[in-house]
Amino acid sequence: MNNTQLNDFKAIITGRRSIRKYDPSVKISKEEMTQILTEATLAPSSVNLQPWRFLVIESEEGKATLAPLAKFNQSQVETSAAVIAVFGDLNNFDYAEEIFSAAVERGFMPAEVKERQMSVLSNHFPTLPREVKKDTVLIDGGLVSMQLMLVAHAHGYDTNPIGGYEKDQIAEAFGLDKERYVPVMLISIGKAADAGYASVRLPIEKVAQWK
């Protein structure tokens, strides 16, 4: 297990860099990757339905399958400890009963609130157009992806969010139903082989308004 832990939030957010080349000798154990993903899933989601799904691509076979689908990001695929494909599950409401029941059992939600929500949502979700569901899971997928990158940095690893890949092929290439699983992004993760680059941010006056 990696022993480098950052607990200073400002250091985590200011020290994060998009890293494209990693030390290929550094691997991440399934135990620690599970911890990283678990902490990432503390991110918020619409009605707490947690539509994110992760495919951790770390084996030689998995990376060989991914490589032709991410042609412009070969360094990340080849040298990272893993590439995490983040998907949004359009069938996320299938888990509502499990999630809300657990919330009741743990005292987070009164039983009557759970029953009322399930009644309303059971009627609401089937009527939603696919595009509305897709928009929602992409927003939730973006939230969990950013949290994952910050959590990874807190664990002493580096990441790179990747949007340039064959989104129309990624699900089927790994045996997933492409009608159900919407690709959000790829995230390479590992130990940086270089320092990466600092980058400029627009001043707040140009991106925020007060009314």
Backbone as CSV, one residue per row, in Angstrom:
resi,resn,N_x,N_y,N_z,CA_x,CA_y,CA_z,C_x,C_y,C_z
1,MET,0.843,-1.188,0.000,0.000,0.000,0.000,0.883,1.244,0.000
2,ASN,0.433,2.254,-0.767,1.170,3.505,-0.824,1.109,4.208,0.529
3,ASN,2.233,4.717,1.000,2.287,5.319,2.328,2.203,6.838,2.303
4,THR,2.214,7.436,1.109,2.175,8.888,1.012,0.735,9.365,1.116
5,GLN,0.434,10.083,2.187,-0.916,10.590,2.392,-0.864,12.098,2.596
6,LEU,-1.688,12.823,1.864,-1.809,14.260,2.050,-3.099,14.548,2.800
7,ASN,-3.022,15.344,3.846,-4.204,15.711,4.597,-4.513,17.201,4.522
8,ASP,-3.656,17.958,3.842,-3.836,19.397,3.690,-4.655,19.635,2.421
9,PHE,-5.918,20.049,2.584,-6.799,20.169,1.420,-6.266,21.178,0.403
10,LYS,-5.723,22.287,0.880,-5.198,23.289,-0.060,-4.035,22.707,-0.860
11,ALA,-3.192,21.915,-0.207,-2.081,21.277,-0.918,-2.594,20.276,-1.949
12,ILE,-3.688,19.612,-1.627,-4.265,18.636,-2.555,-4.782,19.325,-3.813
13,ILE,-5.533,20.420,-3.640,-6.133,21.048,-4.823,-5.132,21.884,-5.617
14,THR,-4.121,22.445,-4.937,-3.142,23.252,-5.675,-2.009,22.403,-6.244
15,GLY,-1.798,21.238,-5.678,-0.700,20.382,-6.134,-1.084,19.403,-7.220
16,ARG,-2.385,19.264,-7.481,-2.819,18.321,-8.517,-2.368,18.811,-9.895
17,ARG,-1.834,17.901,-10.677,-1.443,18.177,-12.058,-1.995,17.076,-12.954
18,SER,-2.227,17.408,-14.213,-2.593,16.384,-15.190,-1.302,15.743,-15.688
19,ILE,-1.099,14.500,-15.295,0.156,13.797,-15.591,-0.062,12.782,-16.711
20,ARG,0.800,12.855,-17.710,0.643,11.984,-18.872,1.656,10.848,-18.933
21,LYS,2.707,10.926,-18.095,3.714,9.873,-18.081,3.955,9.442,-16.644
22,TYR,3.914,8.115,-16.433,3.993,7.568,-15.073,5.169,6.602,-14.938
23,ASP,5.514,6.317,-13.705,6.521,5.296,-13.411,5.841,3.935,-13.578
24,PRO,6.187,3.181,-14.623,5.480,1.931,-14.900,5.717,0.837,-13.863
25,SER,6.706,1.045,-12.985,6.982,0.030,-11.959,6.036,0.150,-10.764
26,VAL,5.314,1.271,-10.679,4.420,1.501,-9.539,3.034,0.949,-9.832
27,LYS,2.596,0.026,-9.000,1.257,-0.541,-9.117,0.421,-0.113,-7.920
28,ILE,-0.877,-0.221,-8.055,-1.797,0.098,-6.959,-2.556,-1.168,-6.610
29,SER,-2.481,-1.575,-5.350,-3.144,-2.810,-4.938,-4.656,-2.676,-5.082
30,LYS,-5.322,-3.811,-5.234,-6.784,-3.796,-5.309,-7.371,-3.214,-4.033
31,GLU,-6.718,-3.487,-2.901,-7.191,-2.964,-1.616,-7.169,-1.441,-1.612
32,GLU,-6.040,-0.856,-2.049,-5.958,0.605,-2.024,-6.839,1.226,-3.102
33,MET,-6.918,0.606,-4.278,-7.794,1.128,-5.324,-9.242,1.116,-4.848
34,THR,-9.620,0.077,-4.118,-10.973,0.003,-3.556,-11.207,1.147,-2.585
35,GLN,-10.193,1.460,-1.774,-10.306,2.571,-0.824,-10.450,3.899,-1.566
36,ILE,-9.650,4.101,-2.604,-9.712,5.327,-3.394,-11.102,5.494,-4.019
37,LEU,-11.613,4.418,-4.620,-12.929,4.484,-5.254,-14.027,4.704,-4.214
38,THR,-13.889,4.067,-3.063,-14.884,4.225,-2.000,-14.952,5.676,-1.543
39,GLU,-13.793,6.293,-1.364,-13.763,7.699,-0.943,-14.299,8.608,-2.046
40,ALA,-14.020,8.258,-3.294,-14.536,9.057,-4.415,-16.052,9.040,-4.459
41,THR,-16.654,7.900,-4.100,-18.108,7.775,-4.196,-18.854,8.485,-3.077
42,LEU,-18.139,9.233,-2.241,-18.804,10.129,-1.301,-19.299,11.389,-2.010
43,ALA,-19.019,11.508,-3.300,-19.498,12.634,-4.100,-21.029,12.636,-4.133
44,PRO,-21.631,13.799,-4.335,-23.094,13.866,-4.428,-23.597,13.374,-5.785
45,SER,-24.858,12.968,-5.811,-25.495,12.570,-7.063,-26.991,12.834,-6.977
46,SER,-27.631,12.924,-8.112,-29.056,13.216,-8.164,-29.861,12.155,-7.421
47,VAL,-30.613,12.569,-6.442,-31.441,11.700,-5.590,-30.588,10.597,-4.945
48,ASN,-29.297,10.832,-4.832,-28.340,9.866,-4.259,-28.402,8.498,-4.944
49,LEU,-28.645,8.493,-6.248,-28.727,7.203,-6.954,-27.369,6.713,-7.446
50,GLN,-26.319,7.532,-7.295,-24.946,7.064,-7.514,-24.787,6.284,-8.837
51,PRO,-25.036,6.940,-9.968,-25.054,6.220,-11.241,-23.674,5.887,-11.802
52,TRP,-22.616,6.291,-11.091,-21.265,6.041,-11.593,-20.915,4.557,-11.528
53,ARG,-20.208,4.113,-12.545,-19.681,2.740,-12.591,-18.232,2.839,-13.061
54,PHE,-17.360,2.068,-12.443,-15.930,2.154,-12.724,-15.424,0.854,-13.332
55,LEU,-14.645,0.985,-14.377,-13.942,-0.148,-14.960,-12.450,0.122,-14.776
56,VAL,-11.803,-0.636,-13.892,-10.382,-0.424,-13.599,-9.569,-1.287,-14.561
57,ILE,-8.931,-0.636,-15.503,-8.187,-1.330,-16.554,-6.711,-1.307,-16.167
58,GLU,-6.205,-2.444,-15.695,-4.827,-2.480,-15.203,-4.018,-3.640,-15.756
59,SER,-4.665,-4.677,-16.272,-3.939,-5.840,-16.780,-3.365,-5.538,-18.161
60,GLU,-2.392,-6.336,-18.565,-1.826,-6.171,-19.908,-2.901,-6.371,-20.967
61,GLU,-3.765,-7.354,-20.731,-4.833,-7.626,-21.706,-5.808,-6.456,-21.776
62,GLY,-6.167,-5.930,-20.604,-7.089,-4.805,-20.578,-6.521,-3.582,-21.261
63,LYS,-5.248,-3.297,-21.000,-4.617,-2.141,-21.632,-4.453,-2.338,-23.137
64,ALA,-4.229,-3.575,-23.557,-4.116,-3.866,-24.986,-5.453,-3.626,-25.684
65,THR,-6.544,-3.915,-24.983,-7.874,-3.652,-25.537,-8.137,-2.150,-25.596
66,LEU,-7.685,-1.435,-24.575,-7.929,0.003,-24.510,-7.068,0.798,-25.481
67,ALA,-5.827,0.369,-25.700,-4.854,1.165,-26.464,-5.384,1.690,-27.798
68,PRO,-5.972,0.848,-28.664,-6.447,1.381,-29.949,-7.642,2.317,-29.822
69,LEU,-8.289,2.305,-28.669,-9.439,3.181,-28.460,-9.021,4.538,-27.904
70,ALA,-7.763,4.660,-27.483,-7.240,5.914,-26.921,-5.932,6.246,-27.630
71,LYS,-6.002,6.385,-28.938,-4.804,6.500,-29.774,-3.927,7.697,-29.445
72,PHE,-4.539,8.766,-28.952,-3.770,9.983,-28.687,-3.324,10.078,-27.230
73,ASN,-3.514,9.009,-26.504,-3.155,9.003,-25.084,-2.392,7.729,-24.720
74,GLN,-1.502,7.320,-25.613,-0.789,6.057,-25.428,0.122,6.060,-24.205
75,SER,0.746,7.196,-23.914,1.662,7.251,-22.773,0.925,6.950,-21.475
76,GLN,-0.263,7.532,-21.322,-1.038,7.280,-20.113,-1.441,5.809,-20.014
77,VAL,-1.888,5.256,-21.125,-2.335,3.854,-21.125,-1.170,2.931,-20.789
78,GLU,-0.029,3.175,-21.405,1.102,2.260,-21.271,1.798,2.353,-19.912
79,THR,1.930,3.565,-19.367,2.782,3.723,-18.184,2.020,3.801,-16.867
80,SER,0.735,4.086,-16.889,-0.026,4.244,-15.650,-0.194,2.922,-14.921
81,ALA,-0.477,3.017,-13.633,-0.818,1.811,-12.870,-2.148,1.257,-13.354
82,ALA,-3.056,2.152,-13.735,-4.364,1.746,-14.254,-4.993,2.919,-14.981
83,VAL,-5.923,2.592,-15.847,-6.803,3.604,-16.418,-8.216,3.242,-15.960
84,ILE,-8.865,4.197,-15.326,-10.223,3.962,-14.831,-11.208,4.547,-15.834
85,ALA,-12.017,3.686,-16.432,-13.079,4.146,-17.320,-14.310,4.410,-16.458
86,VAL,-14.773,5.649,-16.475,-15.946,6.031,-15.691,-17.158,6.035,-16.619
87,PHE,-18.185,5.327,-16.205,-19.436,5.264,-16.961,-20.586,5.763,-16.097
88,GLY,-21.671,6.187,-16.760,-22.919,6.478,-16.079,-23.933,5.403,-16.439
89,ASP,-24.567,4.836,-15.430,-25.529,3.751,-15.616,-26.931,4.337,-15.774
90,LEU,-27.502,4.210,-16.967,-28.831,4.748,-17.211,-29.906,3.978,-16.451
91,ASN,-29.575,2.789,-15.977,-30.515,1.990,-15.184,-30.274,2.165,-13.684
92,ASN,-29.762,3.316,-13.297,-29.381,3.515,-11.895,-30.558,3.406,-10.923
93,PHE,-31.770,3.650,-11.394,-32.913,3.553,-10.489,-33.148,2.118,-10.000
94,ASP,-32.563,1.153,-10.682,-32.667,-0.245,-10.238,-32.118,-0.431,-8.826
95,TYR,-31.256,0.492,-8.386,-30.621,0.373,-7.073,-31.286,1.254,-6.014
96,ALA,-32.377,1.919,-6.374,-33.013,2.851,-5.450,-33.500,2.156,-4.186
97,GLU,-34.166,1.024,-4.333,-34.693,0.304,-3.175,-33.559,-0.078,-2.227
98,GLU,-32.460,-0.578,-2.774,-31.310,-0.969,-1.954,-30.723,0.228,-1.218
99,ILE,-30.568,1.344,-1.922,-29.958,2.540,-1.327,-30.853,3.126,-0.243
100,PHE,-32.128,3.301,-0.559,-33.033,3.937,0.399,-33.312,3.038,1.601
101,SER,-33.398,1.724,1.374,-33.615,0.796,2.488,-32.434,0.833,3.453
102,ALA,-31.218,0.887,2.902,-30.022,0.975,3.741,-30.014,2.279,4.527
103,ALA,-30.499,3.365,3.906,-30.566,4.653,4.592,-31.527,4.585,5.776
104,VAL,-32.631,3.869,5.603,-33.597,3.703,6.697,-32.978,2.875,7.817
105,GLU,-32.328,1.773,7.443,-31.718,0.879,8.431,-30.664,1.598,9.270
106,ARG,-29.935,2.520,8.672,-28.872,3.231,9.382,-29.369,4.492,10.092
107,GLY,-30.660,4.746,9.995,-31.223,5.905,10.669,-31.022,7.219,9.949
108,PHE,-30.657,7.163,8.654,-30.430,8.385,7.887,-31.733,8.930,7.302
109,MET,-32.745,8.075,7.194,-33.980,8.453,6.525,-35.158,7.769,7.213
110,PRO,-36.207,8.508,7.551,-37.403,7.860,8.120,-38.056,6.943,7.086
111,ALA,-38.623,5.843,7.549,-39.229,4.863,6.642,-40.320,5.492,5.780
112,GLU,-41.096,6.415,6.369,-42.192,7.014,5.599,-41.663,7.906,4.468
113,VAL,-40.513,8.534,4.698,-39.901,9.350,3.645,-39.424,8.447,2.514
114,LYS,-38.827,7.333,2.883,-38.364,6.365,1.875,-39.531,5.875,1.016
115,GLU,-40.633,5.502,1.661,-41.788,4.992,0.916,-42.369,6.067,0.007
116,ARG,-42.396,7.285,0.495,-42.932,8.376,-0.320,-42.031,8.640,-1.523
117,GLN,-40.727,8.656,-1.293,-39.785,8.883,-2.396,-39.870,7.762,-3.424
118,MET,-39.915,6.525,-2.962,-39.983,5.401,-3.892,-41.257,5.460,-4.720
119,SER,-42.350,5.869,-4.105,-43.610,5.969,-4.826,-43.534,7.027,-5.924
120,VAL,-43.004,8.191,-5.559,-42.900,9.288,-6.526,-41.916,8.942,-7.645
121,LEU,-40.746,8.462,-7.250,-39.691,8.203,-8.230,-40.023,7.024,-9.132
122,SER,-40.734,6.040,-8.620,-41.118,4.875,-9.429,-42.029,5.285,-10.583
123,ASN,-42.808,6.340,-10.362,-43.670,6.849,-11.427,-42.929,7.818,-12.338
124,HIS,-41.933,8.487,-11.755,-41.230,9.546,-12.485,-40.157,9.007,-13.437
125,PHE,-39.324,8.090,-12.958,-38.169,7.661,-13.744,-38.523,7.007,-15.079
126,PRO,-39.546,6.142,-15.125,-39.868,5.511,-16.426,-40.304,6.505,-17.501
127,THR,-40.737,7.697,-17.095,-41.218,8.679,-18.070,-40.100,9.572,-18.600
128,LEU,-38.919,9.501,-17.996,-37.827,10.389,-18.396,-37.259,9.980,-19.749
129,PRO,-37.090,10.933,-20.668,-36.429,10.619,-21.938,-34.979,10.195,-21.699
130,ARG,-34.445,9.402,-22.606,-33.069,8.924,-22.478,-32.084,10.080,-22.361
131,GLU,-32.301,11.136,-23.115,-31.365,12.260,-23.092,-31.331,12.951,-21.731
132,VAL,-32.461,13.001,-21.057,-32.498,13.603,-19.723,-31.717,12.729,-18.745
133,LYS,-31.921,11.416,-18.834,-31.171,10.501,-17.974,-29.676,10.603,-18.266
134,LYS,-29.340,10.720,-19.550,-27.930,10.814,-19.936,-27.300,12.082,-19.379
135,ASP,-27.993,13.204,-19.499,-27.471,14.460,-18.965,-27.200,14.343,-17.468
136,THR,-28.112,13.692,-16.754,-27.975,13.561,-15.305,-26.775,12.710,-14.930
137,VAL,-26.608,11.558,-15.605,-25.494,10.675,-15.231,-24.155,11.272,-15.647
138,LEU,-24.145,12.105,-16.685,-22.893,12.763,-17.069,-22.488,13.811,-16.031
139,ILE,-23.461,14.540,-15.497,-23.161,15.501,-14.429,-22.649,14.767,-13.201
140,ASP,-23.368,13.730,-12.788,-22.958,12.964,-11.603,-21.612,12.285,-11.838
141,GLY,-21.381,11.811,-13.066,-20.104,11.187,-13.397,-18.954,12.173,-13.336
142,GLY,-19.224,13.433,-13.722,-18.199,14.461,-13.621,-17.852,14.775,-12.171
143,LEU,-18.880,14.800,-11.315,-18.645,15.068,-9.896,-17.769,13.980,-9.271
144,VAL,-18.092,12.719,-9.535,-17.318,11.631,-8.927,-15.914,11.564,-9.518
145,SER,-15.769,11.939,-10.787,-14.454,11.897,-11.430,-13.506,12.926,-10.810
146,MET,-14.005,14.138,-10.572,-13.162,15.148,-9.943,-12.790,14.712,-8.536
147,GLN,-13.768,14.165,-7.819,-13.470,13.709,-6.465,-12.442,12.582,-6.488
148,LEU,-12.557,11.695,-7.467,-11.605,10.588,-7.586,-10.188,11.120,-7.785
149,MET,-10.046,12.143,-8.630,-8.709,12.686,-8.887,-8.115,13.341,-7.646
150,LEU,-8.948,14.026,-6.872,-8.458,14.639,-5.633,-8.116,13.580,-4.591
151,VAL,-8.960,12.557,-4.484,-8.675,11.463,-3.553,-7.373,10.770,-3.939
152,ALA,-7.186,10.523,-5.226,-5.950,9.879,-5.689,-4.735,10.713,-5.294
153,HIS,-4.832,12.026,-5.455,-3.707,12.898,-5.102,-3.453,12.855,-3.601
154,ALA,-4.529,12.785,-2.821,-4.374,12.677,-1.368,-3.675,11.374,-0.981
155,HIS,-3.838,10.340,-1.801,-3.183,9.055,-1.561,-1.749,9.026,-2.106
156,GLY,-1.334,10.122,-2.728,0.035,10.194,-3.233,0.196,9.785,-4.680
157,TYR,-0.924,9.696,-5.404,-0.868,9.321,-6.818,-1.231,10.514,-7.693
158,ASP,-1.022,10.341,-8.979,-1.295,11.397,-9.946,-2.267,10.870,-10.988
159,THR,-2.966,11.799,-11.640,-4.018,11.408,-12.572,-4.022,12.289,-13.811
160,ASN,-4.800,11.852,-14.784,-5.044,12.655,-15.978,-6.442,12.317,-16.498
161,PRO,-7.340,13.299,-16.534,-8.650,13.043,-17.135,-8.524,13.037,-18.652
162,ILE,-9.143,12.063,-19.287,-9.003,11.887,-20.735,-10.387,11.857,-21.377
163,GLY,-10.602,12.768,-22.307,-11.866,12.776,-23.047,-11.715,12.309,-24.471
164,GLY,-10.452,12.219,-24.952,-10.202,11.835,-26.335,-10.028,10.333,-26.498
165,TYR,-11.133,9.636,-26.669,-11.099,8.190,-26.907,-12.379,7.793,-27.632
166,GLU,-12.442,6.559,-28.066,-13.585,6.107,-28.873,-14.766,5.771,-27.951
167,LYS,-15.538,6.803,-27.631,-16.641,6.627,-26.682,-17.721,5.686,-27.204
168,ASP,-17.851,5.625,-28.511,-18.887,4.758,-29.084,-18.490,3.282,-29.080
169,GLN,-17.227,2.988,-28.737,-16.750,1.601,-28.763,-16.326,1.067,-27.395
170,ILE,-16.093,1.951,-26.433,-15.457,1.557,-25.176,-16.284,0.544,-24.384
171,ALA,-17.593,0.728,-24.307,-18.415,-0.185,-23.509,-18.373,-1.591,-24.095
172,GLU,-18.684,-1.711,-25.373,-18.723,-3.031,-26.010,-17.365,-3.715,-25.994
173,ALA,-16.293,-2.924,-26.105,-14.950,-3.517,-26.120,-14.662,-4.277,-24.833
174,PHE,-15.323,-3.858,-23.748,-15.112,-4.522,-22.455,-16.341,-5.302,-21.991
175,GLY,-17.200,-5.631,-22.941,-18.333,-6.504,-22.644,-19.488,-5.844,-21.922
176,LEU,-19.590,-4.514,-22.006,-20.686,-3.801,-21.357,-21.751,-3.405,-22.376
177,ASP,-22.968,-3.247,-21.912,-24.091,-2.847,-22.755,-23.992,-1.356,-23.053
178,LYS,-23.708,-1.004,-24.296,-23.483,0.406,-24.620,-24.770,1.228,-24.577
179,GLU,-25.915,0.569,-24.604,-27.170,1.301,-24.481,-27.441,1.683,-23.031
180,ARG,-26.845,0.944,-22.112,-27.051,1.199,-20.688,-25.954,2.065,-20.086
181,TYR,-24.704,1.823,-20.470,-23.558,2.483,-19.836,-23.018,3.605,-20.724
182,VAL,-23.129,4.830,-20.229,-22.699,6.021,-20.964,-21.279,6.385,-20.544
183,PRO,-20.333,6.465,-21.471,-18.959,6.837,-21.090,-18.877,8.286,-20.636
184,VAL,-18.200,8.489,-19.512,-18.006,9.837,-18.969,-16.602,10.331,-19.314
185,MET,-15.586,9.594,-18.874,-14.200,9.912,-19.190,-13.317,8.747,-18.773
186,LEU,-12.074,8.792,-19.229,-11.033,7.904,-18.726,-10.192,8.708,-17.741
187,ILE,-9.699,8.045,-16.704,-8.782,8.690,-15.759,-7.578,7.780,-15.570
188,SER,-6.427,8.224,-16.049,-5.203,7.456,-15.789,-4.744,7.776,-14.376
189,ILE,-4.144,6.780,-13.711,-3.696,6.963,-12.329,-2.398,6.194,-12.114
190,GLY,-1.490,6.807,-11.388,-0.207,6.175,-11.098,0.705,7.166,-10.409
191,LYS,1.984,6.846,-10.397,2.996,7.726,-9.800,3.689,8.489,-10.924
192,ALA,3.652,9.815,-10.834,4.193,10.653,-11.905,5.665,10.371,-12.175
193,ALA,6.014,10.332,-13.470,7.420,10.195,-13.861,8.039,11.563,-14.110
194,ASP,7.213,12.601,-14.154,7.712,13.972,-14.238,6.777,14.866,-13.421
195,ALA,7.128,16.128,-13.315,6.378,17.029,-12.438,5.108,17.575,-13.074
196,GLY,4.949,17.335,-14.374,3.800,17.930,-15.044,3.986,19.426,-15.197
197,TYR,2.913,20.109,-15.548,3.011,21.544,-15.797,1.977,22.291,-14.976
198,ALA,2.406,23.420,-14.422,1.439,24.327,-13.809,0.632,24.964,-14.935
199,SER,-0.577,25.373,-14.653,-1.412,25.966,-15.699,-2.130,27.196,-15.170
200,VAL,-2.470,28.074,-16.091,-3.079,29.360,-15.752,-4.588,29.191,-15.607
201,ARG,-5.185,29.908,-14.672,-6.630,29.966,-14.537,-7.093,31.403,-14.775
202,LEU,-8.224,31.552,-15.436,-8.786,32.880,-15.642,-9.098,33.517,-14.298
203,PRO,-8.939,34.836,-14.198,-9.293,35.496,-12.939,-10.797,35.386,-12.676
204,ILE,-11.155,35.350,-11.415,-12.554,35.173,-11.029,-13.451,36.248,-11.629
205,GLU,-12.929,37.478,-11.811,-13.741,38.546,-12.399,-14.252,38.191,-13.785
206,LYS,-13.536,37.259,-14.471,-13.945,36.894,-15.824,-14.859,35.681,-15.867
207,VAL,-14.985,34.976,-14.745,-15.802,33.753,-14.773,-16.955,33.780,-13.781
208,ALA,-17.040,34.809,-12.954,-18.098,34.869,-11.943,-18.768,36.228,-11.967
209,GLN,-20.063,36.227,-11.678,-20.821,37.472,-11.574,-21.575,37.484,-10.254
210,TRP,-21.733,38.675,-9.724,-22.573,38.877,-8.540,-23.751,39.743,-8.943
211,LYS,-24.924,39.381,-8.549,-26.134,40.154,-8.899,-26.868,40.578,-7.637
